[in-house]
Amino acid sequence: MLTNGDSSTPVSVMRFSDFLIMLALLTGTAAAQSPAEITEIAKGFYSDDISLCVFDPALSDADLAALTRVNDGAHPWRQVSTWRVLHAGETVGAVFVDNVKGKARPITYLVAFDMNGEILGLEILRYRESHGGEIRSPMFRGQFEGKSYASTLRVGKDIRNISGATISSRAVTRGARALATFMHLLRQEGRLQ
């Protein structure tokens, strides 16, 4: 225990890494990217004349239970940043920004879907680990294109692992599978219209 100067008053100590983790949790998933940056990334998957509209899917407890059951575990669904993708006033897809846990730190990623629920692309927005950054490569990310809720989306099945990035590969693949399930739920219930 530390004391304050010469007195015996205890002083609270927080490591800088603890502070950063708390800050990340409190500021939300997409805090590191501005809406303009997210829009520019999304244009690469759709077209230059799209716009994004923040979307609150208003998940019920029953929705959360169903998503958890289908994905074999809990996921912080209410922390997923969600946007409708609009072209000429019509919804043409959805973009999600989420975090998954890598070996020790969160990996922030974006997944773009068309209205059929197929993945148009996946982008790694923030990679904080010291190893495994190869998941940012186009070769790894490109494996997700065309996949959907109906796909296996498992490392070793339809997604190739990256040697030296096994934990990160699996984490991002689990996250993409979870978001494909999320998109499926939103489509099934007509919430994106």
C-alpha positions as CSV (number, residue, x, y, z in Angstrom):
1,M,0.0,0.0,0.0
2,L,1.2,3.5,-0.8
3,T,0.8,6.5,1.4
4,N,0.5,10.1,0.5
5,G,3.8,11.9,1.4
6,D,4.6,11.7,5.0
7,S,1.1,10.9,6.1
8,S,-0.3,7.4,6.4
9,T,-3.3,8.1,4.2
10,P,-3.5,5.3,1.6
11,V,-3.3,6.3,-2.0
12,S,-5.1,4.4,-4.7
13,V,-2.9,3.1,-7.5
14,M,-4.0,2.2,-11.0
15,R,-1.7,0.8,-13.7
16,F,-1.8,2.7,-16.9
17,S,-2.9,-0.4,-18.8
18,D,-5.9,-0.7,-16.5
19,F,-6.8,2.9,-17.2
20,L,-6.6,2.2,-21.0
21,I,-8.8,-0.8,-20.7
22,M,-11.4,1.1,-18.6
23,L,-11.3,3.9,-21.1
24,A,-11.9,1.6,-24.0
25,L,-14.8,-0.1,-22.3
26,L,-16.4,3.2,-21.3
27,T,-16.1,4.9,-24.6
28,G,-17.6,2.2,-26.8
29,T,-16.6,0.0,-29.6
30,A,-16.1,2.5,-32.5
31,A,-14.6,5.2,-30.4
32,A,-11.3,5.1,-32.2
33,Q,-12.9,5.7,-35.6
34,S,-14.9,8.7,-36.5
35,P,-18.2,8.3,-38.4
36,A,-16.4,9.8,-41.5
37,E,-13.7,7.0,-41.2
38,I,-16.3,4.3,-40.9
39,T,-18.1,5.7,-43.9
40,E,-15.0,5.8,-46.0
41,I,-14.2,2.2,-45.1
42,A,-17.8,1.2,-45.9
43,K,-17.6,2.9,-49.3
44,G,-14.9,0.4,-50.3
45,F,-17.4,-2.4,-49.8
46,Y,-20.5,-0.7,-51.4
47,S,-20.0,2.4,-53.6
48,D,-18.9,6.0,-53.2
49,D,-22.5,7.3,-53.1
50,I,-23.6,5.6,-49.9
51,S,-24.3,7.0,-46.5
52,L,-24.5,5.4,-43.1
53,C,-27.2,5.9,-40.6
54,V,-26.7,4.8,-36.9
55,F,-29.1,2.0,-36.1
56,D,-30.3,0.8,-32.7
57,P,-31.5,-2.8,-33.1
58,A,-33.3,-2.6,-29.7
59,L,-32.4,-6.1,-28.6
60,S,-34.9,-7.7,-26.2
61,D,-33.8,-10.2,-23.6
62,A,-35.3,-13.0,-25.8
63,D,-33.1,-11.7,-28.7
64,L,-30.0,-11.8,-26.5
65,A,-30.8,-15.3,-25.2
66,A,-31.3,-16.6,-28.8
67,L,-28.0,-15.0,-30.0
68,T,-26.1,-16.4,-27.1
69,R,-27.6,-19.9,-27.6
70,V,-26.8,-19.9,-31.4
71,N,-23.2,-18.6,-30.8
72,D,-22.3,-21.0,-28.0
73,G,-21.7,-18.3,-25.5
74,A,-22.1,-14.7,-24.3
75,H,-21.3,-11.7,-26.5
76,P,-21.7,-8.0,-25.6
77,W,-24.4,-7.5,-28.2
78,R,-25.5,-4.1,-27.0
79,Q,-22.0,-2.8,-27.4
80,V,-21.9,-3.6,-31.1
81,S,-22.0,-0.4,-33.2
82,T,-24.5,-0.8,-36.0
83,W,-25.2,1.2,-39.1
84,R,-27.7,0.9,-41.9
85,V,-26.1,1.5,-45.3
86,L,-28.2,3.7,-47.5
87,H,-28.1,4.3,-51.3
88,A,-30.6,6.7,-52.8
89,G,-32.6,6.5,-49.6
90,E,-32.9,2.7,-49.6
91,T,-31.2,0.3,-47.2
92,V,-28.7,-1.8,-49.1
93,G,-26.8,-3.4,-46.2
94,A,-25.5,-3.1,-42.7
95,V,-22.1,-2.4,-41.1
96,F,-21.1,-3.6,-37.7
97,V,-18.1,-2.6,-35.6
98,D,-17.3,-4.9,-32.8
99,N,-14.5,-6.0,-30.5
100,V,-13.3,-9.5,-29.8
101,K,-10.6,-10.6,-27.3
102,G,-7.3,-11.5,-28.9
103,K,-4.7,-13.2,-26.7
104,A,-4.7,-10.3,-24.2
105,R,-6.2,-7.3,-25.9
106,P,-9.3,-6.4,-27.9
107,I,-9.3,-6.5,-31.7
108,T,-11.6,-4.0,-33.2
109,Y,-13.0,-5.0,-36.6
110,L,-15.7,-4.0,-39.0
111,V,-18.0,-6.4,-41.1
112,A,-20.1,-5.2,-44.0
113,F,-23.1,-7.2,-45.1
114,D,-25.5,-6.9,-48.1
115,M,-29.2,-7.3,-47.6
116,N,-29.0,-11.0,-48.3
117,G,-26.9,-11.4,-45.2
118,E,-23.7,-12.1,-47.1
119,I,-20.4,-10.6,-45.9
120,L,-19.1,-8.1,-48.4
121,G,-15.9,-7.5,-46.5
122,L,-14.1,-7.5,-43.1
123,E,-11.6,-4.9,-42.0
124,I,-9.4,-4.9,-38.9
125,L,-9.7,-1.4,-37.5
126,R,-7.5,-1.7,-34.4
127,Y,-5.0,-4.5,-33.7
128,R,-3.4,-4.1,-30.3
129,E,-1.5,-7.4,-29.9
130,S,2.3,-7.6,-30.3
131,H,2.0,-10.7,-32.5
132,G,-0.5,-12.0,-35.0
133,G,-1.1,-8.8,-37.0
134,E,-1.1,-10.9,-40.1
135,I,-4.9,-11.1,-39.8
136,R,-4.9,-7.6,-41.3
137,S,-3.7,-9.1,-44.6
138,P,-6.1,-9.1,-47.6
139,M,-5.6,-12.8,-48.0
140,F,-7.0,-13.5,-44.5
141,R,-9.7,-11.0,-44.6
142,G,-10.8,-12.0,-48.2
143,Q,-11.8,-15.4,-46.9
144,F,-14.9,-13.9,-45.3
145,E,-16.4,-12.5,-48.5
146,G,-19.6,-14.2,-49.5
147,K,-19.9,-16.0,-46.2
148,S,-23.2,-15.7,-44.3
149,Y,-25.2,-17.2,-41.4
150,A,-25.5,-20.4,-43.4
151,S,-21.7,-20.8,-43.7
152,T,-19.6,-22.8,-41.3
153,L,-17.3,-19.8,-40.5
154,R,-14.8,-21.9,-38.5
155,V,-11.0,-21.9,-38.6
156,G,-9.9,-25.2,-40.2
157,K,-13.2,-25.6,-42.0
158,D,-13.9,-22.7,-44.4
159,I,-11.4,-20.2,-42.9
160,R,-7.7,-20.9,-43.1
161,N,-5.6,-20.3,-40.0
162,I,-2.6,-18.0,-40.1
163,S,0.5,-19.6,-38.5
164,G,1.6,-17.3,-35.6
165,A,-1.8,-15.7,-35.4
166,T,-4.0,-18.7,-34.3
167,I,-5.7,-16.9,-31.4
168,S,-6.4,-13.8,-33.4
169,S,-7.6,-15.8,-36.4
170,R,-10.0,-17.7,-34.3
171,A,-11.2,-14.7,-32.4
172,V,-12.0,-12.7,-35.5
173,T,-13.6,-15.7,-37.1
174,R,-15.8,-16.2,-34.0
175,G,-16.7,-12.6,-34.1
176,A,-17.6,-12.6,-37.8
177,R,-19.8,-15.7,-37.2
178,A,-21.5,-13.9,-34.3
179,L,-22.2,-10.9,-36.5
180,A,-23.5,-13.1,-39.3
181,T,-26.0,-14.5,-36.8
182,F,-26.8,-11.0,-35.6
183,M,-27.5,-9.9,-39.3
184,H,-29.6,-13.0,-39.8
185,L,-31.8,-12.1,-36.8
186,L,-32.2,-8.5,-38.0
187,R,-33.1,-9.7,-41.5
188,Q,-35.5,-12.4,-40.3
189,E,-37.4,-9.8,-38.2
190,G,-37.4,-7.1,-40.9
191,R,-35.6,-4.6,-38.6
192,L,-33.3,-3.2,-41.2
193,Q,-36.0,-1.9,-43.6
